[in-house]
């Protein structure tokens, strides 16, 4: 699963290259902060939530790859995690 997360991160950075330079920087910053935030806040053993984040990320990546998409926005979702 760790390989899937890293592959998704790299794909986001590759997709950002196809956008305008000023938007590319913003996308890279947003993607980086989102991945870092999730790496510190999500329990590594919570596989269901990680799989959900992967699916959501793949959908966002597909949208970003679209030539009609010029940028990416952030959506903060607070999820209470019970242990």
N, C-alpha and C positions, 0 to 999 in steps of 0.2 A: 504494500500500500504506500510505503514511503517513496518508492520509485514512481508511482502514479502521481503523487503530489509534486515531486520535483519535475516530472515531465510536463505537468500542467503549468507550472511556474515558467519553465523555459518556453513553452508554446505561447504564453501570454507575452513574454518579452519579444519573441519573434513576430507576433501579430502586431505589436506596437510599432515595429520598424516600418510598417506599411502606411502609417498615419503621418500627418504633418509634424514637423520637428517640435513645435511647441506643445502639441497634443501628445506626442510620443513621450516627452519628459513627464508630463502629468500622469499618463497611463502607467509608466514604469514606477513612478513614485507611489501611486495608488495601489498597484498590484503588490509591490514590495511591502508596504505597510499592512495591507490586508493579510498577506501570508505570515508576516512576523506576528501580527496580533493573534491570529488563529493558532500559531505554533505555541504561543505562551499561554493562551487561555483554554485551549481544548485539551482535555485529558487524552493522552495517547492510546488509552485502552477503550475509548468510546468509539468503536468502529462504526456504529450506525451513524453517528453524527459526522464523522470524517467522510463516510461514503456520501452522505447528503451534501456536504460541502464540495466534494469532488464533482457530483452531478451538477450542482448549481454553478460551479466554476466552469464546467464544460459548456453549459448553456450560455454563460456570459462570454466565453471565448468564441463560440460560434457567432454570437452577435457582433463581437468586436471584429472578427474576420470579414464580416459583410462589408462590401465596398460602400454601402450607404451609411454605415456607422462612422461618425467622425471622432467620437470620444467614448469615455467610460465614466460612469458615475458610481459612487459608493452608496451602499445601503447597509446601515448598521442594524443588525438584528440581535436583540438581547435574548439569550436562551438560558433559562435556569437549569443547571445540571445537578441532578440529584445523584448521590453516590450510594 
